[in-house]
């Protein structure tokens, strides 16, 4: 979806500014066992979504919002 593509651009930007953070974007249309496992493990029900330090987040998040979540998760 376009929102997921837009979220991917934000993820790329944020990961470029946080080299100590590993970010993986996964295309759920690939129907891979690993992706299905992660969807089940974290209870993913909508997209875009992401997991940061075992916590699930839903919906599009802009650069500033995502940067704040990443930075706060590093202090947990």
Backbone torsions as a table, in degrees:
resi	resn	phi	psi	omega
1	UNK	NA	158.2	-178.1
2	UNK	-64.3	-38.2	179.0
3	UNK	-62.3	-38.8	178.6
4	UNK	-65.7	-39.4	177.4
5	UNK	-64.3	-42.0	177.7
6	UNK	-63.1	-39.9	178.8
7	UNK	-64.5	-36.9	177.1
8	UNK	-60.3	-38.8	177.3
9	UNK	-64.0	-41.3	178.1
10	UNK	-64.9	-43.6	178.7
11	UNK	-59.3	-42.8	179.1
12	UNK	-61.7	-43.3	179.2
13	UNK	-62.6	-48.5	-177.4
14	UNK	-65.8	-41.6	-179.3
15	UNK	-65.4	-31.7	177.2
16	UNK	-66.2	-25.3	179.5
17	UNK	-96.6	-3.0	179.8
18	UNK	-134.2	75.7	-176.9
19	UNK	-62.7	-19.9	179.6
20	UNK	-85.5	2.3	179.8
21	UNK	-113.4	131.3	178.7
22	UNK	-97.8	125.3	-179.2
23	UNK	-124.8	128.0	176.5
24	UNK	-118.5	128.9	172.2
25	UNK	-99.6	129.0	-177.3
26	UNK	-117.9	130.1	178.8
27	UNK	-89.7	106.4	-175.9
28	UNK	-68.4	-16.9	178.3
29	UNK	-70.9	-11.0	178.5
30	UNK	-72.4	-16.9	177.0
31	UNK	54.3	46.9	-180.0
32	UNK	-92.7	147.0	179.4
33	UNK	-57.3	-39.3	-179.5
34	UNK	-61.8	-43.2	179.3
35	UNK	-65.8	-44.4	178.4
36	UNK	-61.0	-39.8	177.8
37	UNK	-60.4	-47.8	-179.0
38	UNK	-65.1	-38.3	176.8
39	UNK	-60.5	-43.0	180.0
40	UNK	-70.2	-46.4	-177.8
41	UNK	-58.1	-42.2	-175.5
42	UNK	-100.5	-0.8	176.9
43	UNK	70.4	35.5	-179.3
44	UNK	-67.4	126.7	-179.2
45	UNK	-125.8	-11.4	179.6
46	UNK	-149.0	165.9	-176.3
47	UNK	-134.1	151.2	-2.5
48	UNK	-72.5	153.2	174.6
49	UNK	-148.2	160.2	178.3
50	UNK	-153.6	160.3	179.6
51	UNK	-118.7	127.9	176.3
52	UNK	-128.3	118.7	-178.2
53	UNK	49.4	50.8	175.4
54	UNK	70.0	8.0	178.7
55	UNK	-109.3	131.8	-176.8
56	UNK	-91.3	134.8	177.0
57	UNK	-123.9	144.1	180.0
58	UNK	-121.1	155.4	172.0
59	UNK	84.6	161.4	179.7
60	UNK	-65.1	138.4	175.2
61	UNK	-132.6	129.8	179.5
62	UNK	-70.9	175.3	-175.8
63	UNK	-56.8	-48.0	-177.2
64	UNK	-65.7	-43.6	179.1
65	UNK	-63.2	-44.7	-180.0
66	UNK	-67.9	-40.4	177.8
67	UNK	-59.0	-42.0	179.7
68	UNK	-63.7	-44.0	179.0
69	UNK	-62.1	-44.4	179.6
70	UNK	-62.9	-47.2	-178.9
71	UNK	-63.6	-42.2	178.8
72	UNK	-66.4	-33.9	-179.3
73	UNK	-69.4	-24.9	178.9
74	UNK	-73.2	-15.3	-179.7
75	UNK	-100.2	2.9	-178.6
76	UNK	-86.3	NA	NA
